[in-house]
């Protein structure tokens, strides 16, 4: 695997078909800077291109998933510089455009850009130590990687407005109750539990996984009528693949299916 300065990328033996990406800027609590987001885009592109990879896990350290965007990198920039560089866009698009599922395993702080990074993943699994927040208001700015939009869609207007205008943090239990987090695990077992879930996804038909991911994402962008029509067409289309035949035959024969991605 490629060597990175701000990431550790692994293929865990315990989780076949899974790529584990760890944010690795401990001196800055994994704050997101241009270098990290660029390397993350490279790592995701490599996982996307590798047919042996069926699921991606993105995590940080026990102390911080990512404590925010790197303020030191941004503090002196002008509007013209931020606009010309289209700051954050390339890194965000790499995550948004990845067709393989990405699970965020969040322990410790996921604040500002870190919370936004977690929300860009397909779902979030949290340690009982996780803290989420969009504290940009305390710096005199607003979220810039989708925080106002995704948080509102996940937790509703009232709670999103509360968090964004006060800058307060949300613990793991509140995050799960609010729909931001899918499940909570003890901090010392978070990564292992996440890898087991990712391996289960990686063992499914990659064609069906990609289409199901596309359909759930479409639910946020379309009307119910349009979304259901898309779902039905993709459901029909899956009957063109060998994996559908294998999956249904295995069910009838009471055995585990052997999907080939064909």
Rosetta blueprint (number, residue, H / E / L):
1 X L
2 X L
3 X L
4 X L
5 X L
6 X L
7 X E
8 X E
9 X E
10 X E
11 X L
12 X L
13 X L
14 X L
15 X L
16 X L
17 X L
18 X E
19 X E
20 X E
21 X E
22 X E
23 X E
24 X L
25 X L
26 X H
27 X H
28 X H
29 X L
30 X L
31 X L
32 X E
33 X L
34 X H
35 X H
36 X H
37 X H
38 X H
39 X H
40 X H
41 X H
42 X H
43 X H
44 X H
45 X H
46 X H
47 X H
48 X H
49 X H
50 X L
51 X L
52 X L
53 X L
54 X L
55 X E
56 X E
57 X E
58 X E
59 X E
60 X L
61 X L
62 X L
63 X L
64 X E
65 X E
66 X E
67 X L
68 X L
69 X E
70 X L
71 X H
72 X H
73 X H
74 X H
75 X L
76 X L
77 X L
78 X L
79 X H
80 X H
81 X H
82 X H
83 X H
84 X H
85 X H
86 X L
87 X L
88 X L
89 X H
90 X H
91 X H
92 X H
93 X H
94 X H
95 X H
96 X H
97 X L
98 X L
99 X L
100 X L
101 X E
102 X E
103 X E
104 X E
105 X E
106 X E
107 X L
108 X L
109 X E
110 X E
111 X E
112 X L
113 X H
114 X H
115 X H
116 X H
117 X H
118 X H
119 X H
120 X H
121 X L
122 X L
123 X E
124 X E
125 X E
126 X E
127 X E
128 X L
129 X L
130 X L
131 X E
132 X E
133 X E
134 X L
135 X H
136 X H
137 X H
138 X H
139 X H
140 X L
141 X L
142 X L
143 X L
144 X L
145 X L
146 X L
147 X H
148 X H
149 X H
150 X H
151 X H
152 X H
153 X H
154 X H
155 X H
156 X L
157 X H
158 X H
159 X H
160 X H
161 X H
162 X H
163 X H
164 X H
165 X H
166 X H
167 X L
168 X L
169 X E
170 X E
171 X E
172 X H
173 X H
174 X H
175 X H
176 X H
177 X H
178 X H
179 X L
180 X L
181 X L
182 X L
183 X E
184 X E
185 X E
186 X L
187 X H
188 X H
189 X H
190 X H
191 X H
192 X H
193 X H
194 X H
195 X H
196 X H
197 X H
198 X H
199 X H
200 X H
201 X H
202 X H
203 X L
204 X L
205 X L
206 X H
207 X H
208 X H
209 X H
210 X H
211 X H
212 X H
213 X H
214 X H
215 X H
216 X H
217 X H
218 X H
219 X L
220 X L
221 X L
222 X L
223 X L
224 X H
225 X H
226 X H
227 X H
228 X H
229 X H
230 X H
231 X H
232 X H
233 X H
234 X H
235 X H
236 X H
237 X H
238 X H
239 X H
240 X H
241 X L
242 X H
243 X H
244 X H
245 X H
246 X H
247 X H
248 X H
249 X H
250 X H
251 X H
252 X H
253 X H
254 X L
255 X L
256 X L
257 X L
258 X L
259 X L
260 X L
261 X L
262 X L
